[in-house]
Amino acid sequence: MTRRDYLQAMAAAAAASAVRTPAWASGGDADRAQRMKWWHEARFGMFIHWGLYSTLGRHEWAMENEGIPVAEYERLALRFKPKPNAARDWARLAKQTGQKYMVMTTKHHEGFCNFDTKLTDYCAPKRGPGRDLVKEYVEAARAEGLRVGFYYSLMDWHHPDGARCATDEQARRRFVDYIHGQIRELLTNYGKIDVLWYDVAWPLDAQGWESEKMNEMVFGLQPEIVVNNRNQLPGDFATPEQRITAGDRAWESCMTLNDSWGYNRGDDNWKPPKTAIRNLIACARDTGNYLLNIGPKGDGSIPEESVRIFGRVGKWLERNGAAIYRSEKCQPRTSNYAGFTRIGNTLYMHVYFWPGGTVSMGGLRNKVKSVRLLASGTEVKFDRDGFRLRMTGLPEKAPDRPVTTLAIECDGEPQQDTLYVRNERPRDKV
């Protein structure tokens, strides 16, 4: 079968299986709540950017930003020879870090496919690796009990129609069939997939990509899948990048650990473990997820700093994860040295700048039943008036690092009102 025959067969199969878009594919809340239950409870996932750019070690946008010709860049595909089953180390690290799902680049903007595809020879089994790298990843994630996500870039710097599809209808038809065909392969050949993470819809809009048809196909193949918003449709969740921006609908903040998604040997601007933990807390406070990235080297090994930082985050979550997973919307958020999360009537105060023997919170309107250090379970003395909760008798040095968490059990859903303190606190004479 030729590539053209295969494309036509894929298109015919898509047409034959097409049904009216089900309610959940176009935004039905009831089904979405069921599909996304695990995702909301997970809170924390691992992003993996890995491709030909990993062999260069100069950032995942090197092909475009350095103006590397396609023919020159293609030669990297023969140099890309990762060690067998490198993904097993990624999955073990994700598990140890307390991450509940993984999302790997199946194809990034460079156009090279890490999976076995019949639509191009520019793929791992037919070039340097000589095998299906996505298959190894899927097997590794499942072996650790983690949910499986696929990243797939719509933009493609390698495909001959990847740019001219914006102005040439025949090119658009060929390119969209190619993209839809690859998505169909990904969601057909690897069993149950939990997340589809589209990226960069340049140069077409939703109509040009035929995104409604795309999502209809996706849900037809994987009814339980969760889909993001980067194919120009709202999808199931929003994707703020390199920032934490809570919205009215489900959202996931994706971030690098330094300033690069792909391996960049010169990028030493690593986030400290405390920063990663504070970001996770901020996401959990507003019921968002945190997708934190690793960029493996060309051989598949994980940069040492990534392993170190993820390890510290994982150790902290072993002691304090009860305050993160399954977190609910948290109204309290004002402190000079702490962040907050909530589960039920328990408010978790995450102190990242330890003030000493007394930790205070202004404006908590609830009665407090008990306070304890989450990591150790140690009861903490406290007193409260109408304006301030004081937790006393604590160590002068932080008892847990890099963040100490206090579990404050309240008589109802915790509420903070700092304006009440400002307005009603008794004032002395001038």
Summary of the structure (lengths in Angstrom):
residues: 430
radius of gyration: 24.3
end to end distance: 90.2
largest distance: 90.7
contacts: 1439
relative contact order: 0.12
helix: 35%
strand: 20%
